[in-house]
Amino acid sequence: MKIINQQGISLLEVLISVLVLSVGLLGLGKLQLFSLKGSNNAHFRTIASILAADLGDRMRINSDGVALAAYTITSSESTSICAASTPKLCVGSSLCSASELATFDLYQVSCGIKNGLHKSLGLKNLLPSATMSIDCGSLVCNTGVQHTITIRWEETDNFDADENGQVRTLIWNVLP
């Protein structure tokens, strides 16, 4: 019986196991990327919900501003709110009319505001390419008529910076 010297077999086994391990690690890396993307998109939905609920509460508080239809805006108007001059600051003990308070509320939710210790970030700073519209669906926007707050933003569906994201929409119904 002749004994054959087998040299290099264990090296080949090590190379195959390294290849299998590297394919598994690449799969785990891709899973991590999708997990981060999903977490980021869930964060955007949460922010949109919080801002819509905040604006709905502000509308319930300022029913006179709702009766004046001061809260009704379109998507194109929401993008120009931040470009306008800062409205009268209606925080604390300052006296504001219902219309001024509605303008301040829309500005704060859309753009955020910074006043001493009081700081808030708005839709523009928290959601990518965000717009907001408020509509009551009837000819007369008054208290007791359901208003619909619609917030749209862009979510990225892939990891390529050149690709456009998908537009997401949150619709929040409010009965001020």
Buried (B, 14 or more C-beta within 10 A) or exposed (E): EEEEEEEEEEEEEEEEEEEEEEEEEEEEEEEEEEEEBEEEBEEBBEBBEEBBEBBBEBBEEBBBBBBBBBBBBEBEBBBEBBEEEEBEBBEEEEEBBBBBBBBBBBBBBBBBBEEEEEEBBBBBEBBEEBBBBBBBEEEEBBBEBEBBBBBBBBBBEEEEEEEEBEEBEBEBEBEB
